[in-house]
Amino acid sequence: MDDPQHAQLLDIALAGERLVAVGERGVIVLSDDHGASWQQAEVPVSATLTALHFPQPDVGWAVGHSGVILHTTDGGLSWSLQFDGRDANRQYLAWAESRVAALEDAVAANEDPEQQDALEYALDDAVFAVDDATEAIETGPADPFLDVLFLDASTGFAVGAYGMLYRTDNAGQDWQIAVDGVANPDRFHYYAMAAGADGRLYLSGEAGLLYYSADRGANWTRVEDLYDGSLFGAVVSEGTVYAFGLRGHVFASADEGVNWVELANDERSSLYGGVRLADGRALMVGSGGLVLAYDAGGNRQAWRHPSRASLSSAVQAGNGDIWLVGMKGLTALSEAKSL
């Protein structure tokens, strides 16, 4: 691709000191000089890539459309395909069929009328899931992964559209469907996952979905009655968890996701990505070129990129510059910018 750093880019991350960004048509670009120059990586797919994460400087993963999961062991210079939507469709069908069988047994064994009603409702959902999975296998991979997060070089998660949640505990040699611990019967989209201290995880999604896990993703607790709009991401900074989303809504929790308050924000642009800055502030970016920063006291600063182009992610380079990616590619904010 000509001038790939000006293509639509959807996420940016650090691989040690290296900047790595991903975006449309399988583009991955890298910089080893804090963004002064960029090179394009070797990528085995042309699907749009939506997110990436490096638990170690040389070891990283990227995910995207058609259910692709890519892996690198050289800091993003080259990538291999670990998983795609065909694998996801087969796994989902097997999971749905096993759920139908288990629920049929439960219905037959249960004599409580109220419990039977609930089980039969769940069974109907499972039968529909089998139909959906069968159709997906016939039509081919389509659903995108929207985020990827690794707790270390072995254990990681990929989440995405229609409730897709996959986990690996062996560095991606095997990816397994991991939806049983999360209550999402309507298969709402999962947009992002964030990590806090001691393996605590936060999962955000469509229709106000927000969960936290205290055991590295084995079990999940839903945050109830917070908000009914989409939450596109979360960021953890200085002991506070921030969840953000549609029309500028920002929520904060000081007790690891149990209780939440909405923060003041008169900017109504949706927020799509966030990052913890070196000074402890939480930075968020979104539509209309909006950039927000919150400190530990809930004080907010706002700035808009002159292009007003939508921004999807941000990262802070080793020299302190904040790099933004979005509809018009890459742009940098210097430390001197009044944020």
N, C-alpha and C positions, 0 to 999 in steps of 0.2 A: 504494500500500500504506500502511495506517495504521501509524505508528510504525516506519518502515523500519529505523532504527538498532538495533532490537531483533529484527529478523529474523535467521535463521541467515545468518551472514556467513563467507566462506571465505578471503578474502585482504584485505590492506590494504597500501597503499604510499604513498609521498610523490610528489606532483607539484609539485616545488619545495618550498614551505612548506605546500601544501595536502595534507590527508589525504583519501585516496580508498579506499573499501572496496567489495567486491563480494560477492554471495551468491545466495541462492535466488530463483527466479522473476525473474531479470534485474535484481535490485535493485543499484543503485550509489548510494552516499551520499558526500557531500563535506563537508569542514569547512575554513574559512579562518581559524578562530580557535583552533587547537590543540585542537579537539574540544569547545569550549564549546557550539557549535550545529552542526546538520547539515542539509543539504538533499539532496533526491533528484534525481538526474540524469535527463535524457531518454535512454531506451534503446530501440532498435528491436526487441528480442527479449524473450521471457518465459522463456527457458531459464536454468537455474541457471548462474551464472558462478563459475568456480573460481579464477581467478588473474588478476593484472594486473601491468603493468610500465610505468614511465615513464622512457625514456632521456633525455628532456628535460622541463622543467616543463610545457610545453603539449602535448607529443606522447606518446601512450601507446596501449597495446593491452590488451585483456581477452579471455579465452577461457573456454569453458565447454562445457556439454552440447550434444548434437547437432552437435558439431564447429564451433561458432561462433567466429569471431574478429572482435572489434570494434575500431574505431580512433577516437581522439579527437585533435583538433588545438587544443582550447581548454581543456586541463587537466582534462578529465573532465566538463565541464558537459553536453556532448552527444556522441553516439556514432553511428557508421555501421557497417554490416555489410560486412566485407571478404571473408569466406570462411565456408563452412559445410559440414556433413557431406555434402551432395550433391556439392560440389566434391571433397571428400576421397575419396568413394567412386569417382568417375570417375577420379581420378588413380591410386588404388590399383589399380583394374582394369587401366588401361593399363600400369602398372608391372609387375603380375603377368604379364600377357600377354607383355610384352617379355622378362621373365625366363624364362618357359617357352620361348620361341623360342630364346633364347641358350643355355639349357641343353640343349635338343634338339640344337642344332648341336654343342655341346661333347661330348655323349655319342656322337654319330655320328663325330666326328673323333678320339676318344680310344681307344687300344688297350690301355692299362694297366688290368688287372682291378681293382686297388684303387682307382684314380682313377675308374674307371667306376662302381663301387659308390657312391662318395661323390657323384658327379654324378647318378646315378639317384635317390639319396635326396633330394638337393636338388631334383631335377625333380619328384618326388612332392609335396614341400612347395609348390612353385610352382603345381602344378596345383590343390592344395587352396586355395591363396590366390586363384586365379582363381574357383573356386567360391564362396568366401566373399565376394569382391568383387561377384560377380554377384548373389548373394542380398542383399547390403547395398544395392545399387542398387534392387532390387525392393521392399525393405521400407522404405527411406528412412533418413535420417540418424539415428544413435543414439549412436555412441561419443563420449565426452567428451574434450576437451582438458583437461589437468590442470595445465599450467604454460605460461608464456610468458616469454621473456627476449630482450631486445635488447642488442646490443653497442654500438650507436649508433642514430641515427635512421633508418638504412637496413637494417641487417642484424639479423635476429632469427629466433627459433625458437619453434615451438609443439609441445608433446609431450603424449602422452596414452595412453589405453587401447589395448591390443592392439598395442603397438609403434608407435603413430602418431608420426611425426617429420617436421615440415614446416619449410621454411626460406624466408625472403625476403631478397633483397638490394636491393630497391627500395621499402622502406617499406610492404610489404604490397600493392603493386599486383599482384604475382604471388606466390603461395605455391606452392612445389614440394615434392613428396615427397622426403625426404632420408635414406632408410633404408639405402642401399647401403653406407655406410661404417661401419655398426654391426652387430656380430654378435649377432642376436637371433632365431634361426630359430623359436623357440616363440612369438614375438609377445607376450612378457611386457609388462605395463604399464610405461610410463615415468611416474614421478610428478613429477619436478622436475629443473630445470637451474639451475646456479649458475655465476657467472663469477668468475675470479680476475684476476691481473695479465696484461697483454699478450695478451688474448683467449683465455686458457686457460679451458676449460669443463669442467664436471662434470655428468654425467647419471646420475641414480639411479632405481631402479625395483624392480619385483617380483622375488621370488626371489633377492635379494642382488645384483641388477644394479647395477654401478657402473662408469662409464667416465670417462676424461679425454681431452681433445683439446688439443693444443698449437698447433693451426693454425686456430683460429676455427671449429671444427666440420667441417673438410674430412675429417679422419680421426680415428678413435676407438680407444683402447686400453682393453680391459676389465681391471679389477682382478680377478684370479682368487683363488678360495678365501678370500674375506674372511668371508662370512656367507651363510646361505641363507634368511634372512628378508627381508621387504620393507624397503627403505630409502626413506623418504618425502621426504627432502630433504637439502640440503647448504648450508653457509654458510661463507664465506671471511672470516677475520679475523686480522690481524696475522701474515700469512705462514703461517697454519695453515688447513687445510681440515677441516671437521667434516662427517661424514655420519651421519645419525640415522634411526631408524625404529622397527620393531616392538618392543614390550615394553622400551622404554627403552634400546635398544642405541645407543651413540655411539662412533664411530671418528674418529681424527684422523690427519692426514698433514702432516708438516713439509716434504715435498719435492714439493709440487704433485701429489699423488695417486699417486705411484709406490709408496710403502710406507705401511702403516697400522698403528696400534695401537688396541686398544679401551680406552676411558676408563672409570674406575670410576664406576658409577652404580647405587645400590641402589634406585632408583625404577623400577618395572616398567611404568609407563604408556607407551604408544606415543607417539612424538614426531612431529608432523606439519608443523611450520613452524619457521623460524629466521631470525635477522637479526643483523647486526653492530651492536653498540652503539657510541656515540661514544667510550667509554673503552677500546675494543678487545676487550671481551668478546663471546663468541658466546652469544646467547640462543636458547633453543628452547622450544617450547610443545607441549602434547599433551593426551591424554585425562585425565579426572579433574581438569581445571584445572591441570595441572602446568606450572610455569615453571622452567626450568633456565638457569643461566649458568655458562660456563666461561671462565677467564682463560687467558693464554698458557702458564701453568705447569701447566695441567690441573686447577687447583683448581675445585671445583664448589660452587655455591650453589643451593638449591632452595626453591620456595614453591608453594603451591597456592591457587588462587582459591577463596574461600569457597563459591561455588555448586557447585564440583566439575564444572561443565559443561565439555565438551570444547572445547579451543582449537585453532585451525587455523593462525593466522598472527599476526605481531606486527610493529610498526614503531616507531621512535623519532621523535617529533615534534621540531620545532625548539626547543621550550622544555624538552626533556629528558624529558618524559613518554613512557612506553612504552604504546602502544595495542595491545590484544589483541582479536582477533575469534574468534568460534566459534559454538556452538549457540545462545547467548543474545544474540548481537549484539556490541556494542562495550563495552569496559571499559578503564579507564586505570589504570596504575600510576604513581605519582609517583616522582620521583628519590629521594625519601626512603625509599621502600620498601626493606627490607633485602635487596637482591639483590646 
